[in-house]
């Protein structure tokens, strides 16, 4: 009882059987079990999701969309495809859906953390499609990163050139990848 209270107070209260390894400065914000017995764990650095027998953390800055309908949490994770100057070019992975019979505060925590990571967002129409330019706060780091996600069919060389120009004009950009 005292051990659980101490873990809760220190932000280290993990569900039994959780296989992830938290960073020393990472704190648990919310947890819940999925319908199939796996766990989702929201922390200060991201959302831990089941990945086979293991758990894998998705940084808040790499969740492009999160939605809650009925008892299902759906997330779309972005993957770093390449860089253009200090900008990170992203592609979305397929949506992942998690049935949560007793969600607690996890869906709200996910929505808040994803939303809070966005500093600004702008869509630009380009020939053959468009791109979304998003400045995001990276968990555990100072400053922001410019992320660019283009529509399919948009000329990637045009997107990369514009992204590099925009990133060069923005103060406080990280020059390393966002992962």
Backbone as CSV, one residue per row, in Angstrom:
resi,resn,N_x,N_y,N_z,CA_x,CA_y,CA_z,C_x,C_y,C_z
1,UNK,0.819,-1.196,0.000,0.000,0.000,0.000,0.863,1.259,0.000
2,UNK,1.839,1.329,0.906,2.709,2.496,0.978,3.573,2.583,-0.273
3,UNK,4.033,1.434,-0.776,4.846,1.414,-1.990,4.077,1.974,-3.182
4,UNK,2.814,1.587,-3.327,1.986,2.095,-4.437,1.752,3.588,-4.294
5,UNK,1.485,4.052,-3.086,1.287,5.479,-2.848,2.551,6.256,-3.195
6,UNK,3.693,5.749,-2.803,4.962,6.399,-3.111,5.184,6.452,-4.623
7,UNK,4.905,5.340,-5.328,5.060,5.328,-6.791,4.124,6.333,-7.435
8,UNK,2.907,6.432,-6.934,1.929,7.378,-7.479,2.393,8.814,-7.254
9,UNK,2.879,9.101,-6.065,3.343,10.451,-5.737,4.586,10.854,-6.537
10,UNK,5.428,9.892,-6.871,6.653,10.197,-7.612,6.485,10.050,-9.120
11,UNK,5.269,9.729,-9.574,5.036,9.591,-11.005,5.616,8.331,-11.603
12,UNK,5.756,7.290,-10.817,6.337,6.032,-11.303,5.364,4.867,-11.159
13,UNK,4.066,5.135,-11.068,3.053,4.103,-10.843,2.688,3.434,-12.172
14,UNK,3.325,2.311,-12.451,3.113,1.577,-13.699,2.244,0.352,-13.468
15,UNK,1.447,-0.026,-14.464,0.631,-1.232,-14.317,1.497,-2.484,-14.232
16,UNK,1.011,-3.464,-13.506,1.725,-4.733,-13.389,1.847,-5.358,-14.775
17,UNK,3.040,-5.842,-15.087,3.267,-6.484,-16.370,3.694,-5.525,-17.476
18,UNK,3.763,-4.228,-17.199,4.201,-3.250,-18.207,5.670,-3.487,-18.506
19,UNK,6.028,-3.603,-19.797,7.389,-3.991,-20.169,8.292,-2.821,-20.565
20,UNK,7.754,-1.604,-20.615,8.579,-0.459,-21.006,9.540,-0.035,-19.912
21,UNK,10.583,0.682,-20.308,11.564,1.203,-19.349,11.546,2.717,-19.447
22,UNK,11.053,3.362,-18.399,10.949,4.817,-18.393,12.315,5.472,-18.213
23,UNK,12.453,6.657,-18.814,13.638,7.479,-18.572,13.606,7.913,-17.108
24,UNK,14.741,8.280,-16.573,14.815,8.694,-15.171,13.909,9.887,-14.878
25,UNK,13.789,10.806,-15.827,12.984,12.020,-15.618,11.547,11.882,-16.116
26,UNK,11.179,10.716,-16.605,9.842,10.483,-17.173,8.839,10.152,-16.069
27,UNK,7.679,10.809,-16.103,6.665,10.607,-15.073,5.357,10.110,-15.685
28,UNK,4.701,9.193,-14.991,3.432,8.624,-15.437,2.315,9.629,-15.177
29,UNK,1.494,9.869,-16.217,0.359,10.789,-16.114,-0.964,10.037,-16.045
30,UNK,-1.086,8.947,-16.810,-2.321,8.162,-16.840,-2.009,6.796,-17.427
31,UNK,-2.760,5.790,-16.993,-2.619,4.444,-17.545,-4.002,3.834,-17.702
32,UNK,-4.088,2.867,-18.599,-5.308,2.082,-18.730,-4.979,0.779,-19.446
33,UNK,-5.841,-0.199,-19.255,-5.686,-1.486,-19.931,-6.537,-1.487,-21.195
34,UNK,-6.037,-2.145,-22.217,-6.815,-2.327,-23.437,-7.719,-3.547,-23.247
35,UNK,-8.682,-3.703,-24.144,-9.604,-4.835,-24.047,-8.858,-6.167,-24.074
36,UNK,-7.737,-6.237,-24.791,-7.004,-7.504,-24.880,-5.945,-7.677,-23.789
37,UNK,-5.939,-6.780,-22.778,-5.057,-6.963,-21.625,-3.724,-6.250,-21.696
38,UNK,-3.426,-5.594,-22.802,-2.191,-4.799,-22.885,-2.429,-3.477,-22.146
39,UNK,-1.408,-2.642,-22.077,-1.541,-1.366,-21.383,-1.114,-0.199,-22.252
40,UNK,-1.798,0.916,-22.086,-1.369,2.205,-22.619,-0.931,3.027,-21.424
41,UNK,0.210,3.674,-21.541,0.740,4.488,-20.449,1.127,5.847,-21.022
42,UNK,0.461,6.893,-20.540,0.803,8.263,-20.930,1.795,8.799,-19.913
43,UNK,2.920,9.309,-20.417,3.939,9.866,-19.535,4.267,11.287,-19.965
44,UNK,5.157,11.902,-19.252,5.588,13.250,-19.593,6.288,13.296,-20.948
45,UNK,6.801,12.183,-21.440,7.535,12.166,-22.713,6.753,11.590,-23.880
46,UNK,5.661,10.893,-23.626,4.905,10.335,-24.744,3.929,9.262,-24.302
47,UNK,3.407,8.556,-25.292,2.430,7.496,-25.064,3.086,6.147,-25.344
48,UNK,3.098,5.290,-24.326,3.608,3.937,-24.471,2.472,3.068,-24.997
49,UNK,2.740,2.348,-26.082,1.738,1.493,-26.709,2.294,0.071,-26.813
50,UNK,1.396,-0.920,-26.876,1.875,-2.289,-27.070,2.545,-2.432,-28.433
51,UNK,3.632,-3.186,-28.448,4.377,-3.441,-29.678,4.824,-4.903,-29.626
52,UNK,3.911,-5.798,-29.978,4.171,-7.226,-29.797,4.166,-7.529,-28.312
53,UNK,5.201,-8.195,-27.838,5.317,-8.524,-26.410,5.906,-7.370,-25.609
54,UNK,6.391,-6.372,-26.273,7.042,-5.232,-25.625,6.122,-4.012,-25.629
55,UNK,6.614,-2.923,-25.067,5.928,-1.627,-25.130,6.886,-0.653,-25.806
56,UNK,6.327,0.293,-26.544,7.133,1.268,-27.284,6.548,2.654,-27.043
57,UNK,7.437,3.628,-26.774,6.974,4.990,-26.535,6.947,5.783,-27.836
58,UNK,5.819,6.472,-28.049,5.685,7.414,-29.164,5.739,8.802,-28.549
59,UNK,6.724,9.597,-28.898,6.831,10.955,-28.366,5.595,11.767,-28.747
60,UNK,5.185,12.673,-27.863,3.991,13.492,-28.137,4.126,14.229,-29.459
61,UNK,5.327,14.624,-29.819,5.559,15.368,-31.063,5.417,14.493,-32.311
62,UNK,5.285,13.182,-32.123,5.132,12.279,-33.261,3.728,11.673,-33.352
63,UNK,2.803,12.181,-32.573,1.403,11.774,-32.718,0.720,12.883,-33.499
64,UNK,0.402,12.593,-34.758,-0.180,13.639,-35.607,-1.663,13.827,-35.344
65,UNK,-2.336,12.761,-34.928,-3.773,12.851,-34.636,-4.122,11.862,-33.546
66,UNK,-5.072,12.267,-32.697,-5.598,11.381,-31.667,-7.091,11.657,-31.550
67,UNK,-7.886,10.608,-31.542,-9.333,10.774,-31.432,-9.936,9.720,-30.532
68,UNK,-11.057,10.046,-29.931,-11.731,9.163,-28.996,-13.177,9.042,-29.420
69,UNK,-13.615,7.822,-29.768,-14.993,7.569,-30.159,-15.470,6.303,-29.467
70,UNK,-16.607,6.408,-28.750,-17.097,5.249,-28.014,-16.080,4.818,-26.991
71,UNK,-15.595,3.586,-27.106,-14.553,3.121,-26.185,-13.234,2.884,-26.922
72,UNK,-13.045,3.550,-28.070,-11.852,3.328,-28.882,-11.016,4.606,-28.998
73,UNK,-9.748,4.480,-28.652,-8.778,5.551,-28.859,-8.054,5.253,-30.164
74,UNK,-8.056,6.215,-31.086,-7.336,6.047,-32.346,-6.215,7.066,-32.394
75,UNK,-5.014,6.592,-32.713,-3.885,7.501,-32.873,-3.245,7.268,-34.238
76,UNK,-2.737,8.353,-34.779,-1.950,8.279,-36.004,-0.565,8.782,-35.650
77,UNK,0.385,7.899,-35.778,1.775,8.216,-35.476,2.465,8.682,-36.748
78,UNK,3.273,9.716,-36.621,4.091,10.176,-37.737,5.471,9.540,-37.634
79,UNK,6.055,9.329,-38.779,7.395,8.771,-38.850,8.292,9.794,-39.539
80,UNK,9.486,9.990,-39.014,10.431,10.905,-39.645,10.935,10.263,-40.929
81,UNK,10.631,10.906,-42.049,11.005,10.374,-43.356,12.381,10.889,-43.773
82,UNK,12.604,12.195,-43.601,13.882,12.807,-43.945,13.923,14.199,-43.326
83,UNK,15.001,14.904,-43.596,15.114,16.283,-43.127,15.361,17.196,-44.320
84,UNK,15.034,18.461,-44.115,15.304,19.512,-45.113,15.786,20.712,-44.309
85,UNK,17.097,20.894,-44.239,17.633,21.890,-43.328,17.292,21.454,-41.915
86,UNK,16.733,22.367,-41.129,16.335,22.040,-39.758,14.911,21.492,-39.672
87,UNK,14.220,21.383,-40.795,12.854,20.853,-40.807,12.886,19.327,-40.884
88,UNK,11.896,18.707,-40.253,11.749,17.255,-40.294,10.541,16.940,-41.165
89,UNK,10.751,16.141,-42.197,9.671,15.754,-43.102,9.066,14.445,-42.594
90,UNK,7.749,14.453,-42.453,7.040,13.329,-41.849,6.131,12.612,-42.837
91,UNK,5.884,11.359,-42.555,4.825,10.597,-43.212,4.027,9.924,-42.103
92,UNK,2.724,9.798,-42.314,1.871,9.171,-41.310,1.867,7.666,-41.471
93,UNK,1.925,6.983,-40.356,1.746,5.536,-40.329,0.248,5.259,-40.341
94,UNK,-0.151,4.029,-40.599,-1.586,3.691,-40.529,-2.128,3.927,-39.119
95,UNK,-3.407,4.263,-39.012,-4.002,4.480,-37.692,-3.929,3.221,-36.831
96,UNK,-3.774,3.432,-35.526,-3.840,2.331,-34.560,-5.023,2.597,-33.654
97,UNK,-5.788,1.562,-33.414,-6.982,1.680,-32.579,-6.845,0.775,-31.367
98,UNK,-7.223,1.336,-30.206,-7.145,0.612,-28.954,-8.502,0.675,-28.268
99,UNK,-9.122,-0.488,-28.042,-10.386,-0.544,-27.304,-10.061,-0.448,-25.817
100,UNK,-10.694,0.525,-25.152,-10.415,0.791,-23.741,-11.705,0.698,-22.929
101,UNK,-11.976,-0.453,-22.323,-13.223,-0.609,-21.577,-13.337,0.330,-20.375
102,UNK,-12.223,0.653,-19.735,-12.204,1.584,-18.590,-11.103,2.612,-18.831
103,UNK,-11.368,3.630,-19.671,-10.305,4.526,-20.127,-9.736,5.458,-19.068
104,UNK,-10.489,5.730,-18.008,-10.004,6.688,-17.016,-9.707,8.021,-17.674
105,UNK,-8.601,8.639,-17.289,-8.260,9.950,-17.847,-7.280,9.863,-19.023
106,UNK,-6.998,8.642,-19.500,-6.009,8.502,-20.566,-6.400,9.230,-21.855
107,UNK,-7.613,9.079,-22.402,-7.933,9.800,-23.644,-7.788,11.323,-23.515
108,UNK,-8.241,11.864,-22.409,-8.116,13.308,-22.186,-6.650,13.714,-22.072
109,UNK,-5.850,12.921,-21.380,-4.418,13.209,-21.236,-3.735,13.187,-22.591
110,UNK,-4.042,12.191,-23.417,-3.446,12.109,-24.759,-3.821,13.346,-25.569
111,UNK,-5.100,13.682,-25.590,-5.553,14.842,-26.365,-4.859,16.123,-25.892
112,UNK,-4.783,16.320,-24.583,-4.145,17.520,-24.039,-2.669,17.583,-24.396
113,UNK,-1.966,16.481,-24.254,-0.520,16.467,-24.517,-0.213,16.682,-25.999
114,UNK,-0.980,16.048,-26.866,-0.763,16.243,-28.311,-1.038,17.700,-28.674
115,UNK,-2.147,18.234,-28.190,-2.506,19.624,-28.486,-1.465,20.589,-27.938
116,UNK,-0.993,20.352,-26.716,-0.002,21.249,-26.108,1.343,21.205,-26.805
117,UNK,1.637,20.136,-27.523,2.920,20.061,-28.220,2.949,20.950,-29.464
118,UNK,1.782,21.347,-29.967,1.700,22.173,-31.179,1.812,23.643,-30.800
119,UNK,2.812,24.318,-31.354,2.987,25.750,-31.123,2.301,26.567,-32.221
120,UNK,2.376,26.081,-33.455,1.680,26.737,-34.566,1.515,25.725,-35.681
121,UNK,0.518,25.962,-36.525,0.238,25.068,-37.641,-0.266,25.898,-38.812
122,UNK,0.226,25.587,-39.998,-0.173,26.323,-41.194,-0.198,25.366,-42.384
123,UNK,-1.256,25.405,-43.139,-1.360,24.590,-44.354,-1.033,25.456,-45.552
124,UNK,-0.226,24.931,-46.457,0.136,25.648,-47.676,-0.189,24.777,-48.876
125,UNK,-0.965,25.348,-49.792,-1.296,24.635,-51.033,-0.117,24.758,-51.989
126,UNK,0.243,23.642,-52.594,1.348,23.585,-53.548,0.842,22.873,-54.793
127,UNK,1.573,22.941,-55.846,1.174,22.246,-57.057,1.005,20.756,-56.820
128,UNK,-0.150,20.225,-57.154,-0.405,18.795,-57.001,-0.794,18.377,-55.596
129,UNK,-1.021,19.302,-54.716,-1.407,18.973,-53.342,-1.040,20.085,-52.390
130,UNK,-0.622,19.737,-51.225,-0.266,20.732,-50.224,0.549,20.095,-49.122
131,UNK,0.852,20.911,-48.128,1.622,20.433,-46.983,1.199,21.208,-45.745
132,UNK,1.322,20.537,-44.611,1.054,21.163,-43.320,2.400,21.379,-42.632
133,UNK,2.626,22.629,-42.211,3.847,23.020,-41.513,3.468,23.222,-40.045
134,UNK,4.093,22.447,-39.162,3.738,22.492,-37.745,5.005,22.701,-36.922
135,UNK,4.964,23.710,-36.068,6.036,23.886,-35.091,5.585,23.178,-33.829
136,UNK,6.431,22.263,-33.334,6.048,21.466,-32.169,7.140,21.484,-31.117
137,UNK,6.695,21.466,-29.899,7.568,21.318,-28.745,7.913,19.845,-28.623
138,UNK,9.175,19.585,-28.394,9.614,18.208,-28.217,9.732,17.908,-26.730
139,UNK,9.153,16.813,-26.263,9.213,16.502,-24.840,10.652,16.403,-24.344
140,UNK,10.927,17.065,-23.245,12.241,16.973,-22.625,13.310,17.844,-23.257
141,UNK,12.944,18.698,-24.222,13.928,19.557,-24.889,13.413,20.983,-24.953
142,UNK,14.343,21.928,-25.016,13.975,23.324,-25.185,13.780,23.618,-26.667
143,UNK,12.990,24.631,-26.978,12.781,25.029,-28.363,11.724,24.196,-29.054
144,UNK,11.640,24.377,-30.349,10.648,23.682,-31.159,11.322,23.078,-32.383
145,UNK,10.591,22.198,-33.039,11.043,21.613,-34.296,9.961,21.906,-35.336
146,UNK,10.386,22.209,-36.551,9.441,22.381,-37.645,9.246,21.023,-38.300
147,UNK,8.003,20.572,-38.293,7.648,19.314,-38.939,6.776,19.634,-40.145
148,UNK,6.990,18.911,-41.235,6.219,19.144,-42.450,5.682,17.812,-42.943
149,UNK,4.366,17.770,-43.138,3.685,16.570,-43.629,2.980,16.950,-44.915
150,UNK,3.360,16.320,-46.017,2.764,16.673,-47.314,1.683,15.680,-47.717
151,UNK,0.754,16.164,-48.535,-0.277,15.303,-49.102,0.374,14.354,-50.103
152,UNK,-0.227,13.190,-50.290,0.294,12.303,-51.326,0.086,12.990,-52.673
153,UNK,1.039,12.817,-53.548,0.964,13.440,-54.860,1.644,14.799,-54.923
154,UNK,2.019,15.363,-53.784,2.719,16.642,-53.775,4.191,16.393,-54.084
155,UNK,4.777,17.250,-54.901,6.178,17.110,-55.296,7.064,17.234,-54.050
156,UNK,7.721,16.146,-53.671,8.516,16.130,-52.441,9.714,17.065,-52.505
157,UNK,10.277,17.289,-53.695,11.419,18.198,-53.787,10.984,19.646,-53.535
158,UNK,9.774,20.000,-53.973,9.235,21.339,-53.702,8.983,21.496,-52.207
159,UNK,8.384,20.492,-51.595,8.107,20.533,-50.156,9.418,20.673,-49.384
160,UNK,10.429,19.884,-49.730,11.714,19.933,-49.025,12.372,21.304,-49.162
161,UNK,12.334,21.879,-50.338,12.953,23.198,-50.546,12.244,24.267,-49.720
162,UNK,10.934,24.265,-49.730,10.174,25.251,-48.957,10.382,25.027,-47.460
163,UNK,10.365,23.778,-47.030,10.560,23.470,-45.611,11.912,23.962,-45.121
164,UNK,12.967,23.757,-45.899,14.303,24.220,-45.510,14.342,25.746,-45.412
165,UNK,13.708,26.438,-46.363,13.666,27.907,-46.328,12.919,28.406,-45.102
166,UNK,11.769,27.808,-44.826,10.965,28.232,-43.676,11.736,27.976,-42.380
167,UNK,12.330,26.811,-42.245,13.069,26.469,-41.021,14.230,27.425,-40.791
168,UNK,14.902,27.834,-41.850,16.043,28.746,-41.720,15.615,30.114,-41.188
169,UNK,14.365,30.469,-41.377,13.876,31.779,-40.942,13.285,31.761,-39.537
170,UNK,13.093,30.587,-38.972,12.458,30.476,-37.659,13.496,30.405,-36.547
171,UNK,13.307,31.190,-35.471,14.229,31.098,-34.347,13.937,29.854,-33.505
172,UNK,14.969,29.367,-32.818,14.775,28.292,-31.845,14.531,26.925,-32.430
173,UNK,14.956,26.675,-33.664,14.742,25.369,-34.276,15.809,24.387,-33.839
174,UNK,15.393,23.143,-33.593,16.355,22.067,-33.350,16.944,21.686,-34.701
175,UNK,18.233,21.407,-34.724,18.842,20.994,-35.980,18.976,19.481,-36.086
176,UNK,18.743,18.784,-35.006,18.807,17.323,-35.060,17.434,16.763,-35.332
177,UNK,17.362,15.477,-35.661,16.065,14.816,-35.870,15.240,14.875,-34.604
178,UNK,13.946,14.682,-34.745,13.029,14.849,-33.623,12.878,13.613,-32.766
179,UNK,13.514,12.506,-33.095,13.293,11.326,-32.264,14.229,11.263,-31.099
